[in-house]
Amino acid sequence: MKPIAIFRFSPIEGPGYFATFLDNNHIPWQLISIDQGEGLPGNIHLFSGLVLMGGPMSVNDNLPWIGSLLALIKQAVAHDVPVLGHCLGGQLMSKAFGGIIEANPIKELGWGKVRVADNPVAHEWLGDLKEFEPFHWHGETFSLPAGSALLLSNAYCQNQAFALGIHLGMQCHVEMTEDMVLNWSRVNAAEIIQNQASPAVQPADAMQTNLKSRVSKLNMIADQLYRKWITALKTGE
């Protein structure tokens, strides 16, 4: 089977639990570290799927790799290669599909519940689940691309996830591990303090409360989403 390409944009925002899920399901993957200057592949045909992780930059920034990556996402869609985006990755997907990325009314940093939309596509991805608690770290938000279905929302960000056929874009983070939560809250301590007046920003100690239980519950949600996503992987040559 061809590997899944996982694009990393920040050293602390790697694939996390998604890599564990792939390993547990014996699915090969290849990390492409944009943050280390690795170049983009020339075409999508080397890979069974395309996965985009998070990062501190904006999709609207004038960075040399963004245009090429948007073109690669479009190429994947044209050839029915499934695309999966986490936070910045979801924003890249939205923009590639014709959506708009703009500032969210407030920043969301930390744990926060999301509601599952009441529509047939959301039920396909999440069954009878009504809500769950993912992790958040964003100041921007995406619009829903034409033809996509809303999957998740909350009080602070209307568009938390969408599906467009076999492609899944998320604003929230379901890939978190305990180490990632601890690392993000430590490395980004100044950002937490600067935004502590926001009702959607948690202090670092609150992010770390009941961490093992929270991450374990989130892993089960991630399993459900990822299991559906991998059914569309391109397994042929």
Secondary structure, 3 states (H helix, E strand, C coil): CCCEEEEECCCCCCCCHHHHHHHHCCCCEEEEEHHHCCCCCCCHHHCCEEEECCCCCCCCCCCCCHHHHHHHHHHHHHCCCCEEEECHHHHHHHHHCCCCEEEEEEEEEEECCEEECCCHHHHHHHCCCCEECCEEEEEEEECCCCCCEEEEECCCCCCCEEEECCEEEECCECCCCHHHHHHHHHHCHHHHHHCCCCCCECCHHHHCCCHHHHHHHHHHHHHHHHHHHHCCCCCCC
